[in-house]
Amino acid sequence: MADYLHNHPQFADLLRIVAEAQGIDVLLVEKDYWIMPVSMASSSED
């Protein structure tokens, strides 16, 4: 099984850093992050 960034203890800090650097809400950064693992999981079910 792949290890993902959301398992890292400093994941919330990473989201905050990216949000501040991009000038966007941290919730948008997190939402965009989750697109990839969800897409990978759904494609592996086929």
Phi and psi in degrees as a GROMACS rama.xvg file:
@    title "Ramachandran Plot"
@    xaxis  label "Phi"
@    yaxis  label "Psi"
@TYPE xy
-72.2128  148.091  ALA-2
-99.0748  134.293  ASP-3
-113.13  158.974  TYR-4
-59.0654  -31.3462  LEU-5
-66.0121  -11.9572  HIS-6
-86.0547  -10.8743  ASN-7
-75.4729  138.76  HIS-8
-62.5087  -20.2098  PRO-9
-106.369  23.7623  GLN-10
-57.9592  -43.8286  PHE-11
-61.4853  -38.0862  ALA-12
-64.2721  -41.7091  ASP-13
-60.2554  -45.6568  LEU-14
-58.3932  -43.8835  LEU-15
-64.3601  -43.1871  ARG-16
-61.7807  -45.2004  ILE-17
-64.8932  -43.4835  VAL-18
-60.5362  -44.4703  ALA-19
-65.6346  -41.2205  GLU-20
-65.6566  -34.8332  ALA-21
-92.1592  -10.4871  GLN-22
70.7154  34.4087  GLY-23
-128.57  165.576  ILE-24
-65.8899  139.556  ASP-25
-60.1458  -30.269  VAL-26
-65.534  -33.3968  LEU-27
-68.7426  -38.7916  LEU-28
-63.0202  -45.6022  VAL-29
-64.7963  -41.7647  GLU-30
-59.1635  -46.0299  LYS-31
-64.9808  -35.7852  ASP-32
-59.438  -46.0756  TYR-33
-68.6134  -16.891  TRP-34
-58.3473  -42.1823  ILE-35
-68.6032  -53.7868  MET-36
-63.1224  -34.7623  PRO-37
-67.6919  -41.8421  VAL-38
-62.6741  -42.3312  SER-39
-64.5562  -41.0239  MET-40
-66.7848  -41.3649  ALA-41
-70.5121  -32.8239  SER-42
-74.3682  -25.252  SER-43
-80.1095  -13.0802  SER-44
-81.2501  -14.4944  GLU-45
